[in-house]
Amino acid sequence: MGSSSCSSGAVRSARDAALPRCAPDKTLMPRYFLNIRDHDALIVDPDGDDLPNLDDARIMALEIIQDIMGRPETYGNSRLWSARCFEITDESGTILMSIPFPGV
């Protein structure tokens, strides 16, 4: 992927800011991983998030995208992100959904 425009720590910070979560019993929730695809490169979400369903994972990804695109001083030029997408996977690594970053 190259330069410092993206790091898993920066994306984790955006994720944490995007959707505060509190689950009474996390054992009943599926875990979703928001990996970032950039052409042939993949930035793997090592931890994932316990969320009630795939729609909540989609909402989280969209909120993170909005945060990243709105803060180029932190995440780099938004044009760099327009070639990327989130690949939401389950614990087995199956891609459940792909969400592209918007083009600029």
One Martini backbone bead per residue (centre of mass of N, CA, C, O) as a GRO file, in nm:
protein
  104
    1MET     BB    1   0.054   0.063  -0.018
    2GLY     BB    2   0.246   0.241   0.151
    3SER     BB    3   0.256   0.496   0.302
    4SER     BB    4   0.115   0.691   0.583
    5SER     BB    5  -0.200   0.706   0.497
    6CYS     BB    6  -0.203   0.405   0.629
    7SER     BB    7  -0.311   0.245   0.931
    8SER     BB    8  -0.427   0.032   1.159
    9GLY     BB    9  -0.433   0.245   1.389
   10ALA     BB   10  -0.599   0.462   1.241
   11VAL     BB   11  -0.843   0.286   1.183
   12ARG     BB   12  -0.904   0.213   1.475
   13SER     BB   13  -0.961   0.504   1.564
   14ALA     BB   14  -1.197   0.548   1.373
   15ARG     BB   15  -1.369   0.318   1.476
   16ASP     BB   16  -1.392   0.410   1.774
   17ALA     BB   17  -1.529   0.688   1.692
   18ALA     BB   18  -1.780   0.590   1.520
   19LEU     BB   19  -1.872   0.327   1.726
   20PRO     BB   20  -1.998   0.286   2.011
   21ARG     BB   21  -1.977  -0.013   2.216
   22CYS     BB   22  -2.230  -0.221   2.390
   23ALA     BB   23  -2.234  -0.549   2.527
   24PRO     BB   24  -2.383  -0.769   2.736
   25ASP     BB   25  -2.332  -1.037   2.525
   26LYS     BB   26  -2.074  -1.123   2.319
   27THR     BB   27  -2.118  -1.436   2.267
   28LEU     BB   28  -2.380  -1.380   2.066
   29MET     BB   29  -2.191  -1.233   1.874
   30PRO     BB   30  -2.065  -1.159   1.593
   31ARG     BB   31  -1.765  -1.140   1.402
   32TYR     BB   32  -1.616  -0.856   1.245
   33PHE     BB   33  -1.411  -0.767   0.958
   34LEU     BB   34  -1.230  -0.461   0.857
   35ASN     BB   35  -1.095  -0.470   0.569
   36ILE     BB   36  -0.842  -0.336   0.346
   37ARG     BB   37  -0.856  -0.271   0.003
   38ASP     BB   38  -0.559  -0.233  -0.227
   39HIS     BB   39  -0.593  -0.400  -0.464
   40ASP     BB   40  -0.357  -0.643  -0.366
   41ALA     BB   41  -0.387  -0.523  -0.094
   42LEU     BB   42  -0.408  -0.606   0.270
   43ILE     BB   43  -0.571  -0.481   0.554
   44VAL     BB   44  -0.585  -0.632   0.855
   45ASP     BB   45  -0.820  -0.709   1.093
   46PRO     BB   46  -0.722  -0.854   1.393
   47ASP     BB   47  -0.995  -0.823   1.587
   48GLY     BB   48  -1.253  -0.702   1.545
   49ASP     BB   49  -1.622  -0.705   1.584
   50ASP     BB   50  -1.890  -0.711   1.799
   51LEU     BB   51  -2.200  -0.768   1.631
   52PRO     BB   52  -2.528  -0.823   1.563
   53ASN     BB   53  -2.474  -0.747   1.244
   54LEU     BB   54  -2.410  -0.668   0.918
   55ASP     BB   55  -2.539  -0.386   0.921
   56ASP     BB   56  -2.357  -0.276   1.150
   57ALA     BB   57  -2.095  -0.312   0.990
   58ARG     BB   58  -2.173  -0.122   0.760
   59ILE     BB   59  -2.213   0.130   0.930
   60MET     BB   60  -1.928   0.140   1.039
   61ALA     BB   61  -1.784   0.167   0.769
   62LEU     BB   62  -1.924   0.433   0.681
   63GLU     BB   63  -1.822   0.600   0.923
   64ILE     BB   64  -1.522   0.564   0.865
   65ILE     BB   65  -1.521   0.681   0.585
   66GLN     BB   66  -1.618   0.961   0.666
   67ASP     BB   67  -1.377   1.022   0.850
   68ILE     BB   68  -1.147   0.986   0.647
   69MET     BB   69  -1.255   1.187   0.423
   70GLY     BB   70  -1.272   1.437   0.646
   71ARG     BB   71  -0.935   1.374   0.723
   72PRO     BB   72  -0.659   1.442   0.548
   73GLU     BB   73  -0.455   1.525   0.778
   74THR     BB   74  -0.459   1.218   0.887
   75TYR     BB   75  -0.517   1.011   0.612
   76GLY     BB   76  -0.505   1.167   0.360
   77ASN     BB   77  -0.574   1.178   0.053
   78SER     BB   78  -0.881   1.096  -0.084
   79ARG     BB   79  -0.775   0.977  -0.355
   80LEU     BB   80  -0.632   0.731  -0.229
   81TRP     BB   81  -0.909   0.600  -0.122
   82SER     BB   82  -1.078   0.550  -0.394
   83ALA     BB   83  -0.921   0.252  -0.435
   84ARG     BB   84  -1.077   0.156  -0.188
   85CYS     BB   85  -1.194  -0.105   0.049
   86PHE     BB   86  -1.417  -0.279   0.227
   87GLU     BB   87  -1.384  -0.603   0.385
   88ILE     BB   88  -1.628  -0.798   0.508
   89THR     BB   89  -1.581  -1.043   0.760
   90ASP     BB   90  -1.562  -1.333   0.903
   91GLU     BB   91  -1.398  -1.565   1.098
   92SER     BB   92  -1.331  -1.740   0.825
   93GLY     BB   93  -1.296  -1.504   0.578
   94THR     BB   94  -1.557  -1.438   0.460
   95ILE     BB   95  -1.696  -1.245   0.224
   96LEU     BB   96  -1.987  -1.034   0.278
   97MET     BB   97  -1.864  -0.739   0.205
   98SER     BB   98  -1.834  -0.449  -0.015
   99ILE     BB   99  -1.690  -0.111   0.045
  100PRO     BB  100  -1.646   0.166  -0.117
  101PHE     BB  101  -1.479   0.431  -0.168
  102PRO     BB  102  -1.518   0.735  -0.261
  103GLY     BB  103  -1.500   0.931  -0.518
  104VAL     BB  104  -1.339   1.254  -0.624
   0.00000   0.00000   0.00000
